[in-house]
């Protein structure tokens, strides 16, 4: 190491390898089993082991590592782990393409990516590493699944799903793009499949209320997206009695004030009444079949052309008794409510377009403010107003009408006030192989039976060589065929596997105790919640919502304390922006990617980290620039030479400093103040790095031969390399050693501001005349407002600007400026 430290030129490839060896030998980044003193748990969303880091990874992990290193130097016990989100379709697809088992492909990729992460110098506690595809990990989500089953929070039912005919699996709505599977590109189909669900709706109200304590700690955009996804809405359940048979059709509406304008009912194509009539109606059956080839997402049904078929049945209006026709419509989803809506064409644009297309009545019943009529031939009026054409409710405003109409429905036994949620239970079944086996058994005599807890984990076989997308579990009797745990009769294991979102919904808690003999142990109580979580905004809804849900499950099963402190898994959230090139997101399809490995090989990890952190604030998109990378490299060379030129350890500061030395020391401590603020309060690494660059320029101009200035220069270099440690840790560590540092930077205190150093003898203020900058003048630091006014007006240069004009007012803004108002 000593030879490397004495090199006059900056050689990052050699230097960084030696520094990483130094850290590893000392175990500098290993977290204690439980915090020693104040704890700080910082975490990046863990990666899928695709096999290759991209620049988005480099940015994400550099941000988190800068936070971790800063907090260590602030004296906190820092937990900064890394693992692998290792199940999922990409491994299966790659295995099919390359003729290898998914497990082999996954673990080879993990090994390669681990090496790349270590090359970046990220300060992970690698002793806590795990992959979610190992039985040691997923056995505990199987255990939790059984506990949820016992409490009725897991169930199975027939459900309409998006089916990818190529990948042979269910897709979430977010995985359907323009009606096609996100990976295969195949046109999706709607299918009715028996699915396993987690009852997340049981926690809907708590998940919504919990967002309040995250206000100011999470981005407002993410909180809004979460609220909208949960979607609490107050309204009425309204019953429409069938005309020629027993029963009612139930609908939920947030606008019971428009009930008197309902002119038809619309049912989802999968509604039981539609399917029953389709068996005897070939035209209706063809319509239902066509609807199967459209994704079951709200976005899709809202934008597609409205289409439907009459069912030949009618219902009675619950208040007027009027007969209304019932239609099947492609804009109604079976998964929302009971798959039926009351159509009010004058006050819902979707209903309006459908009514226009099929010649159905349009009856306006809400009079908008300052308008002569409600519905028009062009569009529906969807706002509130005053009722008309509504019989006994005429003249009421929308708010009062909602209450009065709901009360009238309740009096007739045909409705009630209710709360509805947009959130639906979480379907976790996936008809693919590479995932966590669902620990249930299907017995022809006993029905669905849980795997006994003592037999966990249900281990996923890893030897399959895949030949097509069909799950090999379906055809493997050694996995599939088992005796029923209750009656002993021949039975079959569940062959669906869990949605990979399940693994990522609790991994952050397992990092606190990765070798625990239960799902979690008491160590989790000392580390949770995560103090700072960092990841892409693309996970703002599902992953974060599921993680918040799971954290409450862990609490309710006694794995985390129930005192309110642990309800939310992530105390603070930072969503980093994308890395762009030529204004577009980097992607292989656009051919605009930059290989991080090439960057590391040419410039070293510190240059990559410095560029990525300096180019933009973390939450904003970052535009790639080759020249800015070169600039970052040149800056590190300059810092290296500055330390080498100092040649030795800093000397003690004299008791009293001269003017030049005092000014230099003030600049040093102003920089410490600025950098600390931007790391502690805002994570504005770019501003902090800019301050370090300014200080570097200042220090480079100092005459190192003057004993007094040399002492202050030594203090400045000591502070500079410590402040650079979160961003460029290898260079900082080497420079710290060259300056005689006695401890590794991970165990070295962050530089602190000396308030006395910030005290100035003089104060420089801007002088404006009628708001325009004219001069910069120095005043005694102790000068009050009257003295500043007097000195300003007496200054010859200021008097020149006042010639021939009348002084009307002098405005003094303390510490900033003086403005002369002239006429």
Buried (B, 14 or more C-beta within 10 A) or exposed (E): EEEBBEEEEBEBEEBBBBBBEBBEEEEBBBBBEBBEEEBBBBBBBBBBBBBBBBBBBBBBBBBBBBBBBBBBBBEBBBBBBBBBBBBBBBBBBBBBEEEBBBBBBBBEBBEBBBEBBBBBBBBBBBEBBBBBBBBEBBBBBBBBBBBBBEEEBBBBEEBBBBBBBBBBBBBBBEBBEEBBBBBBEBBBBBBBBEBBBBBBBBBBEEBBEBBEEBEEBBBEEBBEBBBEBBEBEEBBBBBBBBEEEEEBBBBBBEBBBBBBBBBBBBBBBBBEBBBEBBEEBEEBBEBBEEBBEBBBBBEBBEEBEBBBBBBEBBBBBBBEEEEBBBBBBBBBBBBBBBBBBBBBBBBBEBBBBBBBEBEBBBBBBBBBEEEEEBBEEEEBBBEBBBBBBBEEBBEBBBEBBBBBBBBBBBEEEBBEBBEBBBBBBBBBBBBBBBBBBBBBBBBEEBEBBBBEEEEBBBEBBBEBEBEEBEBBBEEBEEBBEBEBBBEEEEBBBBBBBBBBBBBBBBBBBBBBBBEBEEBBEEBBBBBBBBBBBBBBBEBBBBBBBBBBBBBBBBBBBEBBEEEEEBBBBBBBBBBBBBBBBEEEEBEEEEEBBBEBEEBBEEBBBBBBBBBBBBBBBBBEBBBBEEEBBEBBBEBBBBBBBBBBEBEEEBBEBEEEBEEBBBBBBBBBBBBBBBBBBBBEEEBBBBBBBBBBBBBBEBBEEBEBEBEBBBBBBBBBBBBBBBBBBBBBBBBBBBBBBBBEBEEBBBEBEBBEBBEEBEEBEEBEBBBBBEEEEBBEBEBEEEBEEEEBBEBBBEBEEBEEBEEEEEEEEBEBEEEEBBBBBBE
